[in-house]
Amino acid sequence: MAFNLENHPYFTEWVDPISGVKSYVLTKKQAPIQQSFYFSNYSISNDEKWLWFFTFYPPATYRSLGVVSLDPDNPFIQCFPEITLIGGPMIAPEGDAVYFCQDSHVWHFRIGDKPRIICSMDKDYINGRTLYRMCSHLTMSADGKYFLLDGEVGNHWFIAIADKEKGTVEILKEFPRRYNHAQFNPTKPELFSMAEDWWYDRITGRRTGFDHRIWLMDTLGTKYEPMKPKDWFDHGTDACHEWWSKDGLMCWVDYNKGVFEHDVDADITTHVWKTPLCHAHCNSTREFYCADESPYKWETTPCRVSFFNRNTGAEIDIVSGLPVPIYGHRSPYHLDPHPQFSPKDTWIVYTTTVMGGADVALTSVADLIK
C-alpha cells in the first residue's frame, strides 16, 4: 500500500493553479538543488519505501546522492557527499541501497554502511588515459549477472559489461564516436540499446552529429545495428530520448511527433502519444505516459509536465508552467523535469521549480485517473 504523503513532515503539498493537480514537493532540504534521477533509472525503490535523488551545492558542479524515507511515521532524510556521481546510479533490490559508478569501479552502498567495490576496470586497459565517464545510467541484465557500462576513456567511447560475481569488466566494443544512455532490455538478458549522440572533439572543439539515434547490440557479439535504419535523424525523424518498457518494448520520443513504441522481435512501431514532447516515460502496462515539454524552449515558453491516458486519450497537465530554474536549466545542472513512473506505478516523480529552487516532486497516479 502506498504511503500517504499528506502528513509527511518532509513534503509540502502544491496544487497546479490551472489543472488543479496535486503534487508533493520534498521541501526538507539537504542541498540547495535536489533533483530526481534521469527517467531511465527509477528514483523510487521497488518496495516504494525510499526516494533517492541527486544533490548539488552551487557553485560547485559535482553532484552527490540523497535519500528520503516515504513513510510519514518513520521520516528519515540524509545526503551522502562522499558519493560523487557522473553517471546515474541504480537502486539495488533491497531498496535502501544503490549501485553506482565512481572512478573505475562499480560500487554498492547501503544506508548506514560504507561503500564497497563490486567490479573494477582493468588498469592495463585504461593505461594512464583519462576515464571521463564509466556509465551514463547504470542498468543490470534481466538475469542479474551483469551491469552495463557505456564510458569514455581518452579519445574513445566503449561499451562493456561488469560481472557482478567475478568483479571484472569486459570491454565489448570501442567506438570513434559517442554512444551513451545504454540500457539493458528488462526481459532479454543479452539485449541492450545504445543512443548515438552528437559530441565535441576535445582537441579541436568541432561538433559532430549523427545519423541514427537508437542502436541495438547484445553481449554475445551477434548484434550491432541501428534499430530503424531508414529513420535518418533530422531528415523526417527526431528520435531522441529513449527507454525500455517493463515488458521489453523500445520506447522513445520524437521531439515533433511524440511517443513511439517498437516491438523489436516483430519490427512493428506504434505511434502512441501524438504531440510534441521532450522526455517521456510509461507505466508498467503502457496504459499511461508522462512527459515534459519542453525544457529546450524554457526561456520563451513555460515548460509543462503532462500525463496521458492511452485508454481514453485524455491529457492533463501535472504542472502547467514551471518557472525557469534560478540556477540555469541546461548547464551546469541540467534541471529538466525528467518525469518518470515509480516501480509499482503509484507515483510520477519529477524535478520541479515551483518552490523557487529545484526540488523533487511526487504526484499520485490514482488522482490522475479518477
C-alpha positions in Angstrom: 0.0 0.0 0.0 1.3 3.4 -0.9 2.2 5.8 1.8 0.1 8.9 2.3 2.3 12.0 2.0 -0.3 14.5 3.2 1.1 14.2 6.7 4.7 13.6 5.8 6.8 16.2 7.6 9.3 16.5 4.8 6.9 17.1 1.9 4.8 20.1 1.1 1.5 20.0 -0.9 1.4 22.0 -4.1 -1.6 22.3 -6.4 -1.3 23.5 -10.0 -3.3 26.7 -10.3 -4.7 25.8 -13.8 -5.2 22.0 -13.8 -5.8 21.5 -10.1 -3.4 18.5 -10.0 -1.8 18.0 -6.6 1.9 17.3 -6.1 4.0 16.7 -3.0 7.3 18.6 -3.1 10.3 17.4 -1.0 10.9 20.7 0.8 13.2 19.3 3.6 16.5 20.5 2.1 19.7 18.6 2.3 21.2 20.6 -0.5 20.3 23.8 -2.5 19.4 21.6 -5.5 17.6 18.3 -5.1 16.8 16.6 -8.4 15.1 13.3 -9.4 17.0 10.7 -11.4 17.0 10.6 -15.1 13.8 8.8 -16.2 15.6 5.6 -17.4 16.5 4.8 -13.8 13.9 4.6 -11.1 14.1 7.3 -8.3 11.9 5.2 -6.0 12.9 1.8 -4.8 11.0 -1.4 -5.9 9.2 -1.6 -2.5 8.4 2.2 -2.8 9.7 2.9 0.7 12.7 5.1 -0.4 13.1 8.0 -2.7 16.7 8.6 -3.9 17.7 11.9 -5.5 20.7 13.9 -6.7 22.1 16.8 -4.7 24.1 19.8 -5.9 25.8 22.6 -3.9 26.2 25.7 -6.2 28.5 27.0 -7.4 30.1 23.5 -7.3 29.2 21.5 -10.3 29.6 18.0 -8.9 26.6 16.0 -7.8 26.2 13.6 -5.0 23.4 11.4 -3.5 20.5 11.8 -1.2 17.7 9.6 0.1 14.4 10.1 2.0 12.0 7.6 3.5 8.5 7.9 2.2 7.0 6.5 5.4 5.5 9.5 7.2 5.6 7.6 10.5 9.3 6.9 10.1 10.8 10.0 8.5 14.4 9.9 7.5 16.5 12.0 5.1 20.2 12.1 4.5 22.7 13.2 1.9 26.0 11.5 1.1 28.6 14.0 -0.1 31.2 11.2 -0.2 29.4 9.7 -3.2 30.0 11.9 -6.2 28.3 10.9 -9.4 28.9 11.4 -13.1 26.5 8.7 -14.3 23.2 7.8 -12.8 23.0 5.2 -10.1 20.7 2.2 -9.9 18.6 1.4 -6.8 19.5 -2.1 -5.5 16.8 -4.7 -4.9 16.9 -4.2 -1.2 15.7 -0.6 -1.7 17.8 1.1 1.0 20.9 0.7 -1.2 22.3 1.7 -4.6 24.8 0.6 -7.1 26.8 3.4 -8.7 30.0 4.2 -10.7 32.8 6.2 -9.4 36.3 6.4 -10.8 37.0 3.0 -12.5 34.7 0.9 -10.2 31.1 -0.1 -9.7 30.2 0.3 -6.1 27.5 -0.8 -3.7 26.3 1.5 -0.9 23.7 0.8 1.7 22.4 3.3 4.2 24.4 3.0 7.4 27.3 1.2 5.7 30.4 2.2 3.9 30.6 2.0 0.1 32.2 -1.2 -1.2 33.7 -2.0 -4.6 31.7 -4.6 -6.7 33.6 -4.5 -10.1 36.7 -2.8 -11.4 38.0 -1.9 -14.8 41.4 -3.3 -15.8 44.1 -0.7 -15.2 46.0 -2.0 -18.2 43.0 -1.1 -20.4 42.9 2.4 -19.0 46.6 2.6 -19.5 47.1 6.1 -18.0 44.3 7.7 -20.0 41.7 9.9 -18.5 38.5 8.0 -17.7 35.9 10.7 -18.3 32.9 8.5 -17.6 32.2 4.9 -16.8 28.5 4.9 -17.4 25.5 7.1 -18.3 22.9 5.3 -16.2 23.7 2.0 -14.6 21.4 -0.9 -15.5 21.5 -4.6 -14.8 20.8 -7.5 -17.2 17.5 -9.3 -16.8 19.2 -12.4 -15.3 21.1 -10.2 -12.7 24.5 -11.2 -13.9 25.9 -8.1 -15.4 26.0 -4.3 -15.2 26.1 -2.4 -18.5 28.7 0.3 -18.8 29.0 2.9 -21.6 32.0 5.1 -21.0 34.5 7.4 -22.4 38.3 7.0 -22.0 40.9 9.0 -23.7 39.6 9.8 -27.2 37.4 6.6 -27.4 34.0 5.6 -26.3 33.3 2.0 -25.2 30.6 -0.4 -24.2 31.3 -3.0 -21.5 29.7 -5.5 -19.1 30.7 -5.8 -15.5 30.4 -9.3 -14.0 28.7 -8.9 -10.6 30.1 -12.2 -9.2 33.6 -12.1 -10.7 34.1 -8.4 -10.2 35.6 -8.0 -13.7 34.8 -5.7 -16.6 34.8 -6.9 -20.2 35.1 -4.4 -23.0 32.7 -5.5 -25.8 33.5 -2.8 -28.3 35.2 0.6 -28.7 33.9 3.4 -30.9 35.4 6.5 -32.5 32.1 8.3 -31.9 29.9 9.0 -28.9 27.4 6.4 -27.6 25.6 6.9 -24.3 22.3 6.2 -22.5 23.0 2.4 -22.8 20.3 0.3 -21.2 19.8 -3.4 -20.7 16.5 -4.8 -22.0 14.4 -5.8 -18.9 13.2 -9.1 -20.4 16.1 -10.3 -22.7 19.4 -10.7 -20.7 21.7 -10.4 -23.7 20.0 -7.4 -25.5 20.7 -3.7 -24.8 20.2 -0.4 -26.5 22.6 2.5 -27.0 22.0 6.1 -28.1 24.3 7.6 -30.6 24.8 11.3 -29.7 26.5 14.4 -31.0 29.8 15.3 -29.5 32.5 17.9 -29.4 36.1 16.9 -30.2 38.2 17.5 -27.0 41.1 18.9 -29.0 39.5 20.9 -31.9 36.1 21.7 -30.4 34.5 20.5 -33.6 30.9 19.4 -33.2 30.0 16.1 -34.9 26.4 14.9 -35.3 25.0 11.5 -36.0 22.6 9.7 -38.4 20.9 7.1 -36.3 19.9 7.6 -32.7 18.9 4.2 -31.3 21.2 1.2 -31.7 20.7 -2.4 -30.6 23.6 -4.6 -29.5 24.0 -7.8 -27.5 26.5 -9.2 -25.1 27.2 -12.2 -27.4 28.6 -10.1 -30.2 26.0 -11.1 -32.7 24.1 -7.8 -33.0 25.2 -4.3 -33.6 22.8 -2.3 -35.7 20.6 0.8 -35.8 17.1 -0.1 -34.7 15.3 1.6 -37.6 18.0 2.1 -40.3 15.6 4.0 -42.6 15.0 6.7 -39.9 17.7 9.2 -40.7 18.0 11.7 -37.8 17.0 15.2 -38.7 15.6 14.1 -42.0 12.0 13.3 -41.2 12.7 12.0 -37.8 13.8 13.5 -34.5 14.1 10.3 -32.3 15.8 11.4 -29.2 15.1 10.3 -25.6 14.5 6.5 -25.3 13.8 3.8 -22.7 12.7 0.2 -22.4 9.2 -0.5 -21.2 8.9 -3.1 -18.4 7.7 -5.7 -20.9 10.6 -5.1 -23.2 9.4 -2.7 -25.9 11.7 0.1 -27.1 10.0 3.4 -26.4 11.2 6.9 -27.5 10.1 10.5 -28.0 10.3 12.3 -31.4 10.5 16.0 -30.4 7.9 17.0 -33.0 5.7 13.8 -33.3 5.5 12.5 -29.7 5.9 9.0 -28.2 6.5 5.8 -30.1 6.8 2.1 -29.1 8.7 -0.5 -31.1 8.5 -4.3 -30.8 12.0 -5.4 -31.6 11.0 -9.0 -32.5 8.1 -8.2 -34.7 9.7 -5.0 -36.1 6.4 -3.1 -35.5 6.3 0.6 -34.5 3.2 2.2 -32.9 2.7 6.0 -32.6 1.1 6.3 -29.1 1.1 9.9 -27.9 0.8 12.3 -30.9 2.0 15.7 -29.7 5.4 17.5 -29.4 7.3 16.3 -26.3 10.8 16.1 -24.9 11.3 13.4 -22.2 8.7 10.7 -21.5 8.1 7.5 -19.6 5.4 4.9 -19.3 3.8 2.8 -16.5 4.2 -1.0 -16.3 1.3 -1.7 -18.6 2.0 1.1 -21.1 -1.6 2.4 -20.4 -0.3 5.7 -19.0 2.5 8.1 -20.0 4.1 11.2 -18.5 6.3 13.7 -20.3 7.8 17.2 -20.2 7.5 19.8 -23.0 9.9 21.4 -23.4 12.9 22.4 -21.3 14.7 23.2 -24.5 12.4 26.2 -25.0 12.1 27.2 -21.4 13.2 30.9 -21.8 10.4 31.6 -24.3 7.7 29.0 -23.4 6.8 27.7 -20.0 7.9 24.1 -19.5 5.0 21.7 -18.8 4.8 18.2 -17.1 1.9 16.2 -18.5 0.0 12.9 -18.1 -1.5 10.9 -20.9 -4.2 8.2 -20.5 -3.8 5.9 -23.5 -7.2 4.2 -22.9 -9.2 7.4 -23.0 -6.9 9.8 -24.9 -7.2 12.3 -22.1 -4.2 14.5 -21.4 -3.8 16.6 -18.2 -1.0 18.9 -17.0 0.6 17.9 -13.7 2.4 21.3 -13.9 1.1 23.8 -16.5 4.1 26.1 -16.3 7.4 25.6 -14.5 9.4 28.7 -13.7 12.8 28.8 -15.4 15.4 27.5 -12.8 17.2 30.2 -11.0 20.4 28.2 -11.4 20.1 27.8 -15.2 18.3 24.9 -16.7 20.8 23.4 -19.1 24.3 24.0 -17.7 25.8 23.0 -15.4 23.0 21.3 -13.6 20.6 20.0 -16.3 17.4 20.6 -14.3 14.9 19.3 -16.8 11.8 17.7 -15.2 12.5 14.2 -16.5 9.2 12.7 -15.2 9.0 9.0 -14.5 6.6 6.4 -13.0 7.6 4.6 -9.8 8.1 0.8 -10.0 4.6 0.0 -8.8 3.0 2.8 -10.8 1.9 4.6 -7.6 3.7 7.9 -8.3 5.0 10.1 -11.0 8.3 11.6 -9.9 9.8 14.7 -11.5 12.0 17.7 -10.8 10.1 20.9 -10.0 11.0 24.6 -9.8 7.7 25.9 -8.4 9.2 26.5 -4.9 11.8 28.8 -6.3 14.8 26.4 -6.4 15.0 22.9 -7.7 13.2 20.1 -5.8 11.9 16.6 -6.2 8.1 16.2 -6.5 5.7 13.3 -6.5 2.2 13.1 -8.0 -0.3 10.3 -7.3 -1.2 8.3 -10.4 -4.5 7.4 -8.8 -5.5 11.0 -8.6 -4.9 11.4 -12.4 -7.2 8.5 -13.5 -10.2 9.2 -11.3 
